[in-house]
Amino acid sequence: MRSDVESIFHDNYPIGNVEEATFAFLNSFTAHVNVGVFYGADFPDLTGLLEGIGKRMRDIKVKLDAVMNKAAVCKLIQHACLDFKERLLAESGD
């Protein structure tokens, strides 16, 4: 894990934070696990992993019996982290 990312539990859900702001979360269901990323609607998704129709958030559904491209999932999560850090910097004016 990156040294600037903190993983914690909030309301019993595992989340990823950068500078105390959440950029990703995990949520488990019977048939799959969601890896949610904030602002995922703005990401280029060349692998077709991101799902959802919300204004900003997108999810990667990891299904128990499906073959996942682990490298693509990791790349999307890394992109979410870097994107979020850039948004925080833009907001702070640095």
N, CA and C atoms as an extended XYZ file, in Angstrom:
282
Properties=species:S:1:pos:R:3:atomname:S:1:resname:S:1:resid:I:1 pbc="F F F"
N         0.838       -1.173        0.000 N   MET     1
C         0.000        0.000        0.000 CA  MET     1
C         0.886        1.239        0.000 C   MET     1
N         0.404        2.276       -0.631 N   ARG     2
C         1.133        3.540       -0.674 CA  ARG     2
C         1.206        4.138        0.722 C   ARG     2
N         2.268        4.842        1.009 N   SER     3
C         2.435        5.425        2.346 CA  SER     3
C         1.483        6.586        2.595 C   SER     3
N         0.944        7.199        1.540 N   ASP     4
C         0.034        8.328        1.710 CA  ASP     4
C        -1.429        7.899        1.788 C   ASP     4
N        -1.683        6.592        1.704 N   VAL     5
C        -3.041        6.069        1.772 CA  VAL     5
C        -3.245        5.385        3.111 C   VAL     5
N        -4.343        5.722        3.753 N   GLU     6
C        -4.696        5.123        5.019 CA  GLU     6
C        -5.936        4.267        4.817 C   GLU     6
N        -5.883        3.025        5.249 N   SER     7
C        -7.070        2.167        5.168 CA  SER     7
C        -7.637        2.021        6.573 C   SER     7
N        -8.920        2.277        6.696 N   ILE     8
C        -9.571        2.220        7.997 CA  ILE     8
C       -10.976        1.644        7.834 C   ILE     8
N       -11.621        1.391        8.939 N   PHE     9
C       -13.019        0.997        8.930 CA  PHE     9
C       -13.842        2.190        9.402 C   PHE     9
N       -14.880        2.520        8.657 N   HIS    10
C       -15.798        3.581        9.029 CA  HIS    10
C       -17.209        3.033        8.872 C   HIS    10
N       -17.986        3.083        9.918 N   ASP    11
C       -19.335        2.492        9.920 CA  ASP    11
C       -19.290        1.034        9.494 C   ASP    11
N       -18.260        0.322        9.945 N   ASN    12
C       -18.045       -1.102        9.665 CA  ASN    12
C       -17.734       -1.409        8.203 C   ASN    12
N       -17.322       -0.428        7.419 N   TYR    13
C       -16.927       -0.639        6.034 CA  TYR    13
C       -15.457       -0.277        5.872 C   TYR    13
N       -14.694       -1.113        5.156 N   PRO    14
C       -13.309       -0.747        4.878 CA  PRO    14
C       -13.270        0.346        3.813 C   PRO    14
N       -12.487        1.385        4.089 N   ILE    15
C       -12.377        2.499        3.151 CA  ILE    15
C       -10.914        2.871        2.973 C   ILE    15
N       -10.623        3.554        1.891 N   GLY    16
C        -9.294        4.090        1.639 CA  GLY    16
C        -9.344        5.601        1.712 C   GLY    16
N        -8.450        6.189        2.488 N   ASN    17
C        -8.405        7.636        2.666 CA  ASN    17
C        -7.077        8.204        2.201 C   ASN    17
N        -7.142        9.427        1.707 N   VAL    18
C        -5.971       10.249        1.436 CA  VAL    18
C        -6.225       11.554        2.164 C   VAL    18
N        -5.312       11.925        3.036 N   GLU    19
C        -5.456       13.155        3.822 CA  GLU    19
C        -6.830       13.212        4.507 C   GLU    19
N        -7.231       12.107        5.093 N   GLU    20
C        -8.480       11.964        5.845 CA  GLU    20
C        -9.738       12.127        4.993 C   GLU    20
N        -9.617       12.044        3.684 N   ALA    21
C       -10.770       12.106        2.781 CA  ALA    21
C       -10.887       10.774        2.045 C   ALA    21
N       -12.080       10.225        1.977 N   THR    22
C       -12.305        8.906        1.391 CA  THR    22
C       -12.335        8.974       -0.135 C   THR    22
N       -11.556        8.093       -0.770 N   PHE    23
C       -11.567        8.012       -2.226 CA  PHE    23
C       -12.071        6.657       -2.735 C   PHE    23
N       -12.129        5.641       -1.855 N   ALA    24
C       -12.565        4.304       -2.276 CA  ALA    24
C       -13.131        3.545       -1.074 C   ALA    24
N       -13.938        2.518       -1.377 N   PHE    25
C       -14.524        1.709       -0.306 CA  PHE    25
C       -14.771        0.298       -0.813 C   PHE    25
N       -14.964       -0.613        0.106 N   LEU    26
C       -15.352       -1.990       -0.199 CA  LEU    26
C       -16.707       -2.260        0.441 C   LEU    26
N       -17.524       -3.028       -0.255 N   ASN    27
C       -18.820       -3.425        0.285 CA  ASN    27
C       -19.102       -4.839       -0.206 C   ASN    27
N       -19.426       -5.753        0.706 N   SER    28
C       -19.638       -7.142        0.302 CA  SER    28
C       -21.125       -7.476        0.221 C   SER    28
N       -21.442       -8.285       -0.758 N   PHE    29
C       -22.792       -8.781       -0.994 CA  PHE    29
C       -22.710      -10.296       -1.128 C   PHE    29
N       -23.849      -10.953       -1.274 N   THR    30
C       -23.872      -12.408       -1.376 CA  THR    30
C       -23.097      -12.910       -2.592 C   THR    30
N       -23.286      -12.259       -3.733 N   ALA    31
C       -22.702      -12.767       -4.975 CA  ALA    31
C       -21.465      -12.017       -5.452 C   ALA    31
N       -21.145      -10.894       -4.820 N   HIS    32
C       -19.996      -10.123       -5.279 CA  HIS    32
C       -19.526       -9.151       -4.202 C   HIS    32
N       -18.387       -8.535       -4.470 N   VAL    33
C       -17.840       -7.462       -3.639 CA  VAL    33
C       -17.717       -6.232       -4.524 C   VAL    33
N       -18.178       -5.091       -4.023 N   ASN    34
C       -18.021       -3.832       -4.749 CA  ASN    34
C       -16.765       -3.121       -4.279 C   ASN    34
N       -15.967       -2.700       -5.227 N   VAL    35
C       -14.879       -1.776       -4.962 CA  VAL    35
C       -15.350       -0.457       -5.552 C   VAL    35
N       -15.752        0.450       -4.686 N   GLY    36
C       -16.302        1.719       -5.150 CA  GLY    36
C       -15.246        2.798       -5.169 C   GLY    36
N       -15.285        3.633       -6.204 N   VAL    37
C       -14.361        4.756       -6.305 CA  VAL    37
C       -15.158        6.032       -6.550 C   VAL    37
N       -14.849        7.046       -5.758 N   PHE    38
C       -15.482        8.338       -5.935 CA  PHE    38
C       -14.904        9.004       -7.183 C   PHE    38
N       -15.718        9.705       -7.912 N   TYR    39
C       -15.354       10.375       -9.160 CA  TYR    39
C       -14.996        9.396      -10.270 C   TYR    39
N       -15.383        8.142      -10.118 N   GLY    40
C       -15.101        7.137      -11.138 CA  GLY    40
C       -15.775        7.418      -12.470 C   GLY    40
N       -16.854        8.199      -12.448 N   ALA    41
C       -17.541        8.549      -13.696 CA  ALA    41
C       -16.647        9.375      -14.611 C   ALA    41
N       -15.641       10.017      -14.045 N   ASP    42
C       -14.725       10.849      -14.824 CA  ASP    42
C       -13.530       10.078      -15.373 C   ASP    42
N       -13.380        8.818      -14.983 N   PHE    43
C       -12.189        8.045      -15.355 CA  PHE    43
C       -12.330        7.438      -16.746 C   PHE    43
N       -11.216        7.361      -17.469 N   PRO    44
C       -11.235        6.549      -18.690 CA  PRO    44
C       -11.259        5.080      -18.269 C   PRO    44
N       -12.184        4.317      -18.784 N   ASP    45
C       -12.308        2.904      -18.389 CA  ASP    45
C       -12.129        2.027      -19.619 C   ASP    45
N       -10.897        1.867      -20.022 N   LEU    46
C       -10.593        1.106      -21.229 CA  LEU    46
C       -10.850       -0.382      -21.061 C   LEU    46
N       -10.910       -0.857      -19.808 N   THR    47
C       -11.112       -2.286      -19.555 CA  THR    47
C       -12.579       -2.647      -19.353 C   THR    47
N       -13.453       -1.655      -19.199 N   GLY    48
C       -14.873       -1.922      -19.003 CA  GLY    48
C       -15.219       -2.462      -17.621 C   GLY    48
N       -14.365       -2.232      -16.633 N   LEU    49
C       -14.605       -2.758      -15.287 CA  LEU    49
C       -15.562       -1.904      -14.467 C   LEU    49
N       -15.611       -0.605      -14.729 N   LEU    50
C       -16.424        0.289      -13.914 CA  LEU    50
C       -17.896        0.196      -14.290 C   LEU    50
N       -18.741        0.082      -13.268 N   GLU    51
C       -20.181        0.002      -13.472 CA  GLU    51
C       -20.861        1.089      -12.669 C   GLU    51
N       -22.045        1.466      -13.109 N   GLY    52
C       -22.841        2.434      -12.381 CA  GLY    52
C       -23.341        3.533      -13.279 C   GLY    52
N       -24.370        4.219      -12.803 N   ILE    53
C       -24.970        5.291      -13.589 CA  ILE    53
C       -25.081        6.585      -12.787 C   ILE    53
N       -24.479        6.613      -11.618 N   GLY    54
C       -24.521        7.805      -10.783 CA  GLY    54
C       -23.750        8.954      -11.388 C   GLY    54
N       -23.938       10.120      -10.800 N   LYS    55
C       -23.293       11.330      -11.309 CA  LYS    55
C       -21.771       11.273      -11.196 C   LYS    55
N       -21.254       10.680      -10.102 N   ARG    56
C       -19.800       10.682       -9.868 CA  ARG    56
C       -19.193        9.312       -9.580 C   ARG    56
N       -19.855        8.499       -8.784 N   MET    57
C       -19.273        7.264       -8.283 CA  MET    57
C       -19.426        6.113       -9.284 C   MET    57
N       -18.436        5.223       -9.280 N   ARG    58
C       -18.504        3.992      -10.060 CA  ARG    58
C       -17.987        2.855       -9.191 C   ARG    58
N       -18.407        1.632       -9.537 N   ASP    59
C       -18.020        0.431       -8.801 CA  ASP    59
C       -17.378       -0.580       -9.731 C   ASP    59
N       -16.473       -1.349       -9.154 N   ILE    60
C       -15.960       -2.549       -9.803 CA  ILE    60
C       -16.603       -3.707       -9.052 C   ILE    60
N       -17.364       -4.535       -9.749 N   LYS    61
C       -17.987       -5.688       -9.115 CA  LYS    61
C       -17.072       -6.899       -9.271 C   LYS    61
N       -16.585       -7.398       -8.149 N   VAL    62
C       -15.720       -8.570       -8.138 CA  VAL    62
C       -16.603       -9.756       -7.768 C   VAL    62
N       -16.874      -10.613       -8.760 N   LYS    63
C       -17.754      -11.759       -8.547 CA  LYS    63
C       -16.931      -12.991       -8.203 C   LYS    63
N       -17.506      -13.823       -7.360 N   LEU    64
C       -16.781      -14.982       -6.842 CA  LEU    64
C       -16.278      -15.918       -7.934 C   LEU    64
N       -17.073      -16.151       -8.959 N   ASP    65
C       -16.701      -17.130       -9.980 CA  ASP    65
C       -16.120      -16.490      -11.242 C   ASP    65
N       -15.945      -15.191      -11.244 N   ALA    66
C       -15.458      -14.505      -12.439 CA  ALA    66
C       -13.939      -14.399      -12.434 C   ALA    66
N       -13.377      -14.406      -13.613 N   VAL    67
C       -11.946      -14.174      -13.771 CA  VAL    67
C       -11.754      -12.668      -13.902 C   VAL    67
N       -10.959      -12.091      -12.999 N   MET    68
C       -10.736      -10.645      -13.005 CA  MET    68
C        -9.322      -10.338      -13.474 C   MET    68
N        -9.189       -9.236      -14.146 N   ASN    69
C        -7.885       -8.732      -14.524 CA  ASN    69
C        -7.352       -7.940      -13.326 C   ASN    69
N        -6.581       -8.605      -12.473 N   LYS    70
C        -6.102       -7.987      -11.232 CA  LYS    70
C        -5.291       -6.729      -11.500 C   LYS    70
N        -4.478       -6.745      -12.530 N   ALA    71
C        -3.659       -5.574      -12.851 CA  ALA    71
C        -4.544       -4.384      -13.216 C   ALA    71
N        -5.618       -4.632      -13.953 N   ALA    72
C        -6.532       -3.547      -14.335 CA  ALA    72
C        -7.266       -2.994      -13.120 C   ALA    72
N        -7.679       -3.866      -12.205 N   VAL    73
C        -8.352       -3.422      -10.975 CA  VAL    73
C        -7.389       -2.565      -10.155 C   VAL    73
N        -6.158       -3.025       -9.983 N   CYS    74
C        -5.159       -2.262       -9.229 CA  CYS    74
C        -4.892       -0.915       -9.881 C   CYS    74
N        -4.822       -0.892      -11.214 N   LYS    75
C        -4.572        0.352      -11.935 CA  LYS    75
C        -5.702        1.356      -11.714 C   LYS    75
N        -6.944        0.875      -11.727 N   LEU    76
C        -8.076        1.764      -11.494 CA  LEU    76
C        -8.064        2.335      -10.081 C   LEU    76
N        -7.724        1.507       -9.103 N   ILE    77
C        -7.663        1.980       -7.721 CA  ILE    77
C        -6.534        3.000       -7.563 C   ILE    77
N        -5.388        2.736       -8.177 N   GLN    78
C        -4.283        3.698       -8.135 CA  GLN    78
C        -4.680        5.009       -8.806 C   GLN    78
N        -5.373        4.901       -9.932 N   HIS    79
C        -5.843        6.094      -10.642 CA  HIS    79
C        -6.805        6.886       -9.754 C   HIS    79
N        -7.693        6.176       -9.047 N   ALA    80
C        -8.648        6.831       -8.151 CA  ALA    80
C        -7.908        7.603       -7.057 C   ALA    80
N        -6.874        7.013       -6.518 N   CYS    81
C        -6.089        7.656       -5.462 CA  CYS    81
C        -5.400        8.914       -5.995 C   CYS    81
N        -4.719        8.788       -7.115 N   LEU    82
C        -4.007        9.939       -7.687 CA  LEU    82
C        -4.970       11.045       -8.096 C   LEU    82
N        -6.084       10.668       -8.693 N   ASP    83
C        -7.101       11.637       -9.093 CA  ASP    83
C        -7.621       12.400       -7.875 C   ASP    83
N        -7.881       11.665       -6.794 N   PHE    84
C        -8.406       12.291       -5.584 CA  PHE    84
C        -7.390       13.261       -4.989 C   PHE    84
N        -6.115       12.859       -4.976 N   LYS    85
C        -5.068       13.739       -4.458 CA  LYS    85
C        -4.988       15.018       -5.281 C   LYS    85
N        -5.109       14.912       -6.594 N   GLU    86
C        -5.085       16.099       -7.455 CA  GLU    86
C        -6.274       17.008       -7.164 C   GLU    86
N        -7.438       16.417       -6.928 N   ARG    87
C        -8.622       17.220       -6.594 CA  ARG    87
C        -8.429       17.941       -5.258 C   ARG    87
N        -7.830       17.258       -4.280 N   LEU    88
C        -7.573       17.904       -2.983 CA  LEU    88
C        -6.597       19.070       -3.138 C   LEU    88
N        -5.561       18.873       -3.937 N   LEU    89
C        -4.603       19.954       -4.179 CA  LEU    89
C        -5.256       21.145       -4.875 C   LEU    89
N        -6.111       20.860       -5.840 N   ALA    90
C        -6.803       21.931       -6.556 CA  ALA    90
C        -7.712       22.731       -5.630 C   ALA    90
N        -8.361       22.022       -4.720 N   GLU    91
C        -9.246       22.686       -3.767 CA  GLU    91
C        -8.472       23.559       -2.790 C   GLU    91
N        -7.269       23.107       -2.407 N   SER    92
C        -6.487       23.862       -1.427 CA  SER    92
C        -5.753       25.040       -2.064 C   SER    92
N        -5.676       25.030       -3.392 N   GLY    93
C        -5.022       26.123       -4.096 CA  GLY    93
C        -3.512       26.040       -4.149 C   GLY    93
N        -2.946       24.901       -3.771 N   ASP    94
C        -1.477       24.729       -3.801 CA  ASP    94
C        -0.995       24.404       -5.195 C   ASP    94
